[in-house]
Amino acid sequence: MAAQLTISTLTLQHRIPDDWAVDPWAEVRPLVDGVDVLKEAHPEGLARSCRDWTGPAESWPLAVTEEPRRIMITEPICTAGCCGALYVTMRREGDRVIWDAWENTSDMTALPREFHFDSDQYAAELARAAADRSWEEPVDTTARLLAEALADSGWFERWDCVLTNVSPRRAKPGLPAKLARSEGVDVQFHEDRGPGKHADLYGYELLTVRDQSVEEQVRRFTDLILADDPRKTADRQR
């Protein structure tokens, strides 16, 4: 008698990495039946950032099709070529999603087993996680809304510049006040001088405050940046 196929449940959990200086945004950590099955295989690895879950559904890191996809499911804080990464091949077969053909290019030899998921539960969980904002702290919400406002404004294009990054900046615990960076939002952009040409880099270190709502702070930061040529008001970094 054939063994009964085990159908697992996928849960995606947002988690701010311990070493958030590498990537201040939350990783979207996959749990299988409530267990972090990737931790044993790649304990230092980070799952894909929530920034990778903002596009169309077919571009999400764990999106599946009938054609097998080999993806890097966790990566080190440096590079996969340096310290190795964990890969899995995923595909959809009928009403099932299958994860198998695991590869670990780090020094670890442990590999998770093959997993099968109900395709409807799987798709619903991907959609839920992509829309989830419950994990955000005020600084995350401020950074996200400011990034949307700046992108929609077309302001940097007007000044022949390219907006490259808007991210939260978290206060690092345990440091003396004079050494700790204040919590806020970092904005980086560069001049658009065409391919292969030197471009000056610029940035803002915007400070958030506790006695002002997220919406008010986003408005304050937006007004500051959109008031003039951003190259005049930002700090030149190179």
Residue frames as qw, qx, qy, qz and C-alpha x, y, z in Angstrom:
[[0.000, 0.888, 0.461, 0.000, 0.00, 0.00, 0.00],
 [0.422, 0.509, -0.025, 0.750, 1.46, 3.35, -1.05],
 [0.312, -0.362, -0.454, 0.752, 2.28, 5.85, 1.68],
 [0.095, 0.881, 0.464, -0.002, -0.17, 8.73, 1.96],
 [0.432, 0.466, 0.028, 0.772, 1.20, 11.97, 0.53],
 [0.331, -0.605, -0.409, 0.597, 1.79, 14.64, 3.16],
 [0.206, 0.754, 0.281, 0.557, 0.47, 18.07, 2.21],
 [0.446, -0.275, -0.344, 0.779, 2.27, 20.83, 4.09],
 [0.008, 0.934, 0.356, 0.006, 1.14, 24.37, 4.91],
 [0.511, 0.282, -0.036, 0.811, 3.26, 27.37, 3.91],
 [0.241, -0.913, -0.284, 0.166, 3.40, 30.43, 6.15],
 [0.517, 0.487, -0.047, 0.702, 5.41, 33.52, 5.23],
 [0.493, -0.768, -0.282, 0.297, 6.72, 35.58, 8.13],
 [0.295, 0.834, -0.124, 0.450, 8.24, 39.05, 7.93],
 [0.753, -0.549, -0.109, 0.346, 11.30, 39.39, 10.12],
 [0.135, 0.951, -0.261, 0.093, 13.75, 42.26, 10.51],
 [0.840, 0.213, -0.385, 0.319, 17.24, 40.68, 10.26],
 [0.665, -0.639, -0.109, 0.372, 19.55, 40.80, 13.27],
 [0.439, -0.265, 0.279, 0.812, 22.19, 42.34, 11.01],
 [0.358, 0.796, 0.481, -0.086, 19.80, 44.90, 9.55],
 [0.093, -0.761, 0.280, 0.577, 22.68, 47.14, 8.50],
 [0.311, -0.075, 0.802, 0.505, 23.12, 44.78, 5.52],
 [0.164, -0.376, -0.627, -0.663, 19.47, 45.20, 4.50],
 [0.153, -0.030, 0.494, -0.855, 17.24, 47.31, 6.75],
 [0.664, -0.035, -0.227, -0.712, 14.05, 45.90, 5.23],
 [0.732, -0.188, 0.565, -0.330, 12.36, 42.78, 6.59],
 [0.115, 0.202, -0.912, -0.337, 13.08, 39.41, 5.06],
 [0.789, -0.021, -0.041, -0.613, 10.06, 37.26, 4.14],
 [0.126, -0.376, 0.909, -0.127, 10.84, 33.98, 5.86],
 [0.721, -0.035, -0.495, -0.484, 9.09, 30.77, 4.69],
 [0.390, -0.258, 0.779, -0.417, 7.86, 28.42, 7.43],
 [0.552, 0.018, -0.729, -0.404, 6.63, 24.93, 6.58],
 [0.672, -0.452, -0.583, -0.075, 4.03, 23.58, 8.99],
 [0.442, -0.888, -0.024, -0.125, 5.16, 26.30, 11.39],
 [0.791, -0.408, 0.209, 0.405, 8.83, 25.25, 11.29],
 [0.196, 0.880, -0.346, -0.259, 11.74, 27.27, 9.91],
 [0.960, 0.060, 0.241, 0.129, 13.07, 24.36, 7.86],
 [0.593, 0.721, -0.137, 0.331, 15.74, 26.54, 6.24],
 [0.323, -0.872, 0.319, -0.186, 17.52, 27.40, 9.48],
 [0.828, -0.342, 0.425, 0.131, 19.29, 24.06, 9.88],
 [0.797, 0.401, 0.277, 0.357, 20.42, 23.96, 6.26],
 [0.414, 0.485, 0.022, 0.770, 21.61, 27.56, 6.11],
 [0.409, -0.659, -0.502, 0.382, 21.55, 29.15, 9.59],
 [0.259, -0.447, 0.020, 0.856, 23.23, 32.40, 8.49],
 [0.167, 0.272, 0.637, 0.702, 21.10, 32.79, 5.39],
 [0.254, 0.362, 0.280, -0.852, 18.54, 35.53, 4.83],
 [0.432, 0.529, 0.724, 0.093, 15.34, 34.97, 2.89],
 [0.276, 0.437, 0.375, 0.770, 14.43, 37.37, 0.10],
 [0.046, -0.164, -0.301, 0.938, 13.64, 40.92, 1.16],
 [0.284, 0.643, 0.625, -0.340, 10.09, 42.28, 1.27],
 [0.151, 0.643, -0.241, -0.711, 11.25, 44.71, -1.44],
 [0.017, 0.171, -0.866, -0.469, 11.20, 41.75, -3.83],
 [0.110, 0.430, 0.892, -0.085, 7.48, 41.23, -3.19],
 [0.144, 0.568, 0.215, -0.781, 6.26, 44.58, -4.55],
 [0.191, 0.267, -0.584, -0.743, 5.89, 43.76, -8.25],
 [0.756, 0.044, -0.288, -0.586, 3.36, 41.61, -10.14],
 [0.859, -0.301, 0.329, -0.250, 2.57, 38.17, -8.70],
 [0.942, 0.307, -0.056, 0.126, 4.59, 36.31, -11.30],
 [0.403, 0.680, -0.406, 0.459, 7.72, 38.17, -10.17],
 [0.614, -0.670, 0.276, -0.313, 7.46, 37.24, -6.48],
 [0.017, -0.585, 0.810, -0.036, 10.39, 35.15, -5.24],
 [0.363, -0.048, 0.913, -0.178, 8.27, 32.05, -4.50],
 [0.673, 0.410, -0.011, -0.616, 5.96, 32.28, -7.52],
 [0.473, -0.124, 0.854, 0.176, 5.55, 28.96, -9.33],
 [0.625, 0.406, -0.279, -0.606, 4.57, 27.77, -12.79],
 [0.983, 0.076, 0.129, -0.102, 4.35, 24.34, -14.38],
 [0.671, 0.566, -0.332, 0.344, 7.89, 24.95, -15.64],
 [0.755, -0.465, -0.254, 0.387, 10.37, 24.20, -12.80],
 [0.118, 0.901, -0.164, 0.383, 12.17, 27.24, -11.35],
 [0.747, -0.160, -0.364, 0.533, 15.46, 27.00, -9.46],
 [0.088, -0.896, -0.015, -0.436, 15.67, 29.88, -6.98],
 [0.357, 0.215, -0.596, 0.686, 18.02, 31.06, -4.28],
 [0.498, -0.660, -0.510, -0.237, 15.77, 30.72, -1.23],
 [0.499, -0.843, -0.005, 0.203, 18.31, 31.99, 1.31],
 [0.616, 0.604, -0.170, 0.476, 21.52, 33.93, 0.77],
 [0.619, -0.331, -0.324, 0.634, 24.38, 35.09, 3.02],
 [0.083, -0.919, -0.172, 0.345, 24.92, 38.68, 4.09],
 [0.236, -0.526, 0.490, 0.654, 27.91, 38.89, 1.73],
 [0.567, 0.406, -0.403, -0.593, 27.41, 37.07, -1.60],
 [0.967, 0.025, 0.153, -0.201, 26.45, 33.56, -2.66],
 [0.750, 0.533, -0.332, 0.208, 29.79, 33.24, -4.43],
 [0.033, 0.639, -0.586, 0.498, 31.62, 34.02, -1.20],
 [0.296, -0.249, 0.769, -0.508, 29.81, 32.01, 1.48],
 [0.073, -0.153, -0.966, -0.193, 27.33, 29.89, -0.42],
 [0.488, -0.009, 0.072, -0.870, 23.54, 29.87, -0.55],
 [0.396, 0.159, 0.883, -0.196, 20.56, 27.53, -0.39],
 [0.348, 0.185, -0.476, -0.786, 18.64, 26.76, -3.57],
 [0.490, 0.223, 0.800, -0.266, 15.40, 24.90, -4.27],
 [0.118, -0.045, -0.678, -0.724, 13.53, 23.95, -7.41],
 [0.349, 0.335, 0.627, -0.611, 9.79, 24.63, -7.32],
 [0.179, -0.038, -0.684, -0.706, 6.97, 23.83, -9.71],
 [0.608, 0.090, 0.349, -0.708, 3.22, 23.36, -9.89],
 [0.144, 0.012, -0.942, -0.304, 1.71, 19.96, -10.77],
 [0.329, -0.523, -0.737, -0.274, -2.09, 20.06, -10.93],
 [0.423, -0.819, -0.175, -0.346, -3.38, 21.14, -7.53],
 [0.796, -0.495, -0.038, 0.347, 0.02, 20.76, -5.85],
 [0.218, 0.898, -0.349, 0.155, 3.12, 22.93, -5.51],
 [0.954, -0.152, -0.076, 0.248, 6.35, 20.97, -5.08],
 [0.039, -0.892, 0.446, -0.060, 9.68, 22.06, -3.62],
 [0.958, -0.138, 0.190, 0.165, 12.53, 19.63, -4.29],
 [0.747, 0.439, -0.026, 0.497, 16.04, 19.26, -5.76],
 [0.360, -0.929, 0.043, 0.082, 17.59, 21.24, -2.90],
 [0.726, 0.382, -0.196, 0.537, 21.19, 22.48, -3.28],
 [0.466, -0.871, 0.001, 0.156, 23.42, 23.90, -0.55],
 [0.666, 0.580, -0.167, 0.439, 26.57, 25.64, -1.80],
 [0.275, -0.816, 0.369, -0.349, 27.69, 26.69, 1.69],
 [0.150, 0.413, -0.868, 0.229, 29.79, 24.52, 4.03],
 [0.599, -0.054, 0.578, -0.552, 26.63, 23.01, 5.52],
 [0.100, 0.091, -0.925, -0.355, 25.51, 19.61, 4.25],
 [0.269, 0.376, 0.784, -0.414, 21.98, 19.48, 5.70],
 [0.169, -0.077, -0.525, -0.830, 19.16, 19.71, 3.18],
 [0.568, 0.100, 0.392, -0.717, 15.41, 20.00, 3.75],
 [0.425, 0.184, 0.880, 0.105, 13.20, 17.21, 2.45],
 [0.042, -0.261, -0.612, -0.745, 10.82, 17.47, -0.47],
 [0.200, 0.336, 0.552, -0.736, 7.66, 19.43, 0.30],
 [0.008, -0.416, -0.735, -0.535, 4.22, 19.39, -1.26],
 [0.124, 0.267, 0.371, -0.881, 1.68, 22.21, -0.78],
 [0.335, 0.661, 0.670, -0.043, -1.94, 22.69, -1.79],
 [0.369, 0.276, 0.298, 0.836, -1.73, 25.16, -4.68],
 [0.183, -0.791, -0.373, -0.448, -4.72, 27.25, -3.52],
 [0.608, -0.749, -0.141, 0.222, -3.36, 27.64, 0.03],
 [0.652, -0.134, 0.176, 0.726, 0.08, 28.39, -1.40],
 [0.228, 0.501, 0.343, 0.761, -1.17, 31.11, -3.76],
 [0.351, -0.843, -0.320, -0.254, -3.32, 32.68, -1.04],
 [0.672, -0.613, -0.061, 0.411, -0.38, 32.83, 1.36],
 [0.519, 0.097, 0.232, 0.817, 1.87, 34.48, -1.23],
 [0.010, -0.673, -0.358, -0.647, -0.81, 37.13, -1.88],
 [0.538, -0.801, -0.263, 0.003, -1.37, 37.69, 1.85],
 [0.684, -0.407, 0.025, 0.604, 2.35, 38.14, 2.53],
 [0.395, 0.320, 0.293, 0.810, 2.82, 40.52, -0.40],
 [0.179, -0.723, -0.293, -0.599, 0.06, 42.77, 0.98],
 [0.660, -0.583, -0.405, 0.245, 1.04, 42.41, 4.66],
 [0.191, 0.683, -0.201, 0.675, 2.06, 45.64, 6.41],
 [0.695, -0.676, -0.168, -0.178, 1.39, 44.51, 9.98],
 [0.837, -0.175, -0.140, 0.499, 5.08, 43.94, 10.66],
 [0.374, 0.605, -0.011, 0.703, 6.07, 47.52, 9.86],
 [0.385, -0.533, -0.352, 0.666, 7.38, 49.85, 12.49],
 [0.175, 0.907, 0.211, -0.320, 6.68, 53.59, 11.96],
 [0.150, -0.668, 0.485, 0.544, 10.08, 54.08, 10.34],
 [0.355, 0.074, 0.851, 0.380, 9.31, 51.33, 7.80],
 [0.281, 0.738, 0.612, -0.035, 5.95, 52.84, 6.91],
 [0.001, 0.886, -0.063, -0.459, 7.52, 56.27, 6.57],
 [0.240, -0.430, 0.681, 0.542, 10.22, 54.95, 4.23],
 [0.349, 0.312, 0.847, 0.253, 7.72, 53.00, 2.12],
 [0.215, 0.845, 0.471, -0.134, 5.29, 55.90, 1.72],
 [0.081, -0.817, 0.244, 0.517, 8.09, 58.37, 1.02],
 [0.331, -0.184, 0.775, 0.505, 9.51, 56.08, -1.67],
 [0.315, 0.566, 0.746, 0.156, 6.07, 55.90, -3.31],
 [0.079, 0.919, 0.223, -0.316, 5.60, 59.68, -3.14],
 [0.179, -0.677, 0.449, 0.556, 9.02, 60.40, -4.65],
 [0.354, 0.042, 0.829, 0.430, 8.62, 57.82, -7.40],
 [0.263, 0.705, 0.658, 0.039, 5.19, 59.16, -8.33],
 [0.046, -0.860, -0.082, 0.501, 6.41, 62.78, -8.37],
 [0.727, 0.554, 0.182, 0.362, 8.86, 62.38, -11.27],
 [0.186, -0.971, 0.094, 0.114, 10.94, 65.01, -9.47],
 [0.581, -0.499, 0.495, 0.411, 14.34, 63.39, -9.87],
 [0.605, 0.378, 0.554, 0.429, 13.82, 62.84, -13.59],
 [0.164, 0.964, 0.202, 0.059, 13.08, 66.55, -13.94],
 [0.208, -0.902, 0.361, 0.113, 16.58, 67.32, -12.67],
 [0.690, 0.511, -0.512, -0.012, 18.23, 64.55, -14.73],
 [0.188, -0.452, 0.788, -0.373, 18.72, 62.39, -11.65],
 [0.680, -0.083, -0.689, -0.238, 17.87, 58.78, -10.77],
 [0.599, -0.509, 0.363, -0.500, 16.36, 57.83, -7.42],
 [0.523, 0.303, -0.797, -0.003, 18.16, 54.65, -6.36],
 [0.473, -0.201, -0.807, 0.291, 17.15, 53.92, -2.77],
 [0.395, -0.536, 0.143, -0.732, 14.77, 54.90, 0.00],
 [0.683, -0.122, -0.710, 0.120, 15.16, 52.81, 3.13],
 [0.584, -0.787, -0.102, -0.172, 14.53, 52.91, 6.88],
 [0.400, 0.473, -0.579, 0.530, 17.46, 53.64, 9.17],
 [0.738, -0.556, -0.372, -0.084, 17.15, 51.98, 12.56],
 [0.225, -0.816, 0.423, -0.322, 18.77, 53.21, 15.75],
 [0.697, 0.196, -0.667, 0.178, 21.47, 50.73, 16.74],
 [0.687, -0.695, -0.075, -0.199, 20.99, 49.65, 20.38],
 [0.876, -0.341, -0.042, 0.339, 23.81, 49.55, 22.90],
 [0.557, 0.340, -0.004, 0.757, 25.89, 52.44, 21.56],
 [0.213, -0.459, -0.302, 0.808, 26.59, 55.72, 23.39],
 [0.320, 0.810, 0.407, -0.274, 24.28, 58.49, 22.22],
 [0.053, 0.810, -0.305, -0.497, 27.09, 60.40, 20.50],
 [0.154, -0.311, 0.847, 0.402, 27.98, 57.34, 18.40],
 [0.396, 0.380, 0.834, -0.065, 24.53, 56.01, 17.61],
 [0.032, -0.124, -0.496, -0.859, 22.84, 57.03, 14.37],
 [0.409, 0.199, 0.408, -0.792, 19.41, 58.49, 14.86],
 [0.431, 0.356, 0.828, 0.040, 16.41, 56.65, 13.50],
 [0.292, 0.619, -0.049, -0.728, 15.13, 57.94, 10.22],
 [0.798, 0.500, 0.337, -0.005, 14.99, 57.43, 6.46],
 [0.355, -0.452, 0.498, 0.650, 17.89, 57.38, 4.00],
 [0.647, 0.710, 0.228, -0.161, 17.40, 58.55, 0.43],
 [0.447, -0.400, 0.523, 0.606, 20.04, 58.05, -2.27],
 [0.644, 0.716, 0.259, -0.076, 20.12, 59.25, -5.86],
 [0.518, -0.305, 0.397, 0.693, 22.64, 60.04, -8.58],
 [0.301, 0.626, -0.200, -0.691, 22.90, 62.20, -11.66],
 [0.805, 0.344, 0.482, 0.033, 21.88, 60.58, -14.92],
 [0.026, 0.754, -0.413, -0.510, 24.78, 61.18, -17.29],
 [0.772, 0.449, -0.335, -0.302, 24.29, 58.17, -19.50],
 [0.989, -0.120, 0.010, 0.086, 25.87, 54.68, -19.57],
 [0.826, 0.135, -0.082, 0.541, 29.53, 54.46, -18.64],
 [0.181, 0.668, -0.107, 0.714, 29.84, 58.06, -17.46],
 [0.303, -0.069, -0.642, 0.701, 30.79, 59.19, -13.98],
 [0.346, -0.673, -0.414, -0.507, 27.76, 60.20, -11.93],
 [0.018, -0.351, 0.536, -0.768, 27.88, 62.13, -8.68],
 [0.450, -0.401, -0.798, 0.017, 26.06, 60.47, -5.78],
 [0.205, -0.411, 0.195, -0.867, 23.82, 62.33, -3.35],
 [0.449, -0.337, -0.825, 0.064, 21.86, 61.44, -0.25],
 [0.384, -0.591, 0.084, -0.704, 19.56, 62.64, 2.50],
 [0.352, -0.132, -0.845, 0.381, 19.65, 61.39, 6.10],
 [0.382, -0.495, -0.200, -0.754, 16.17, 62.35, 7.26],
 [0.055, 0.072, -0.806, 0.584, 15.40, 62.17, 10.98],
 [0.454, -0.505, -0.623, -0.387, 12.06, 60.83, 12.18],
 [0.123, -0.293, 0.492, -0.811, 10.48, 62.08, 15.40],
 [0.089, -0.242, -0.942, 0.213, 8.13, 60.44, 17.89],
 [0.146, 0.504, 0.507, -0.684, 5.64, 63.29, 18.28],
 [0.390, 0.446, -0.272, -0.758, 4.60, 63.49, 14.63],
 [0.850, 0.222, 0.412, -0.243, 2.45, 61.06, 12.67],
 [0.614, -0.011, 0.628, 0.477, 3.83, 59.01, 9.80],
 [0.398, 0.733, 0.483, 0.267, 1.71, 60.94, 7.31],
 [0.082, -0.990, 0.015, 0.110, 2.96, 64.29, 8.60],
 [0.499, -0.580, 0.496, 0.410, 6.58, 63.16, 8.41],
 [0.591, 0.281, 0.623, 0.429, 6.18, 61.84, 4.88],
 [0.232, 0.909, 0.310, 0.153, 4.65, 65.20, 3.89],
 [0.294, -0.902, 0.207, 0.240, 7.50, 67.08, 5.61],
 [0.579, -0.307, 0.594, 0.466, 10.19, 65.03, 3.90],
 [0.514, 0.525, 0.580, 0.351, 8.47, 65.24, 0.52],
 [0.090, 0.984, 0.156, 0.008, 8.12, 69.01, 0.77],
 [0.428, -0.738, 0.370, 0.367, 11.80, 69.32, 1.68],
 [0.565, -0.089, 0.663, 0.482, 13.00, 67.29, -1.29],
 [0.388, 0.605, 0.601, 0.350, 10.57, 68.72, -3.84],
 [0.092, -0.903, -0.180, 0.380, 11.26, 72.34, -2.89],
 [0.126, 0.853, -0.393, -0.320, 14.32, 72.74, -5.13],
 [0.679, 0.484, -0.552, -0.011, 16.89, 70.97, -7.26],
 [0.893, -0.447, -0.046, -0.027, 17.70, 68.00, -4.96],
 [0.774, 0.233, -0.195, 0.555, 21.39, 68.32, -5.74],
 [0.056, 0.638, -0.198, 0.742, 21.34, 71.63, -3.85],
 [0.599, -0.560, 0.176, -0.545, 19.66, 70.31, -0.69],
 [0.984, -0.151, -0.092, 0.021, 21.13, 66.80, -0.41],
 [0.466, -0.705, 0.485, 0.225, 24.60, 65.84, 0.80],
 [0.655, 0.602, -0.435, -0.142, 27.03, 65.05, -1.98],
 [0.881, -0.354, 0.312, -0.009, 28.52, 61.60, -1.39],
 [0.712, -0.107, 0.447, 0.531, 30.98, 61.44, -4.26]]
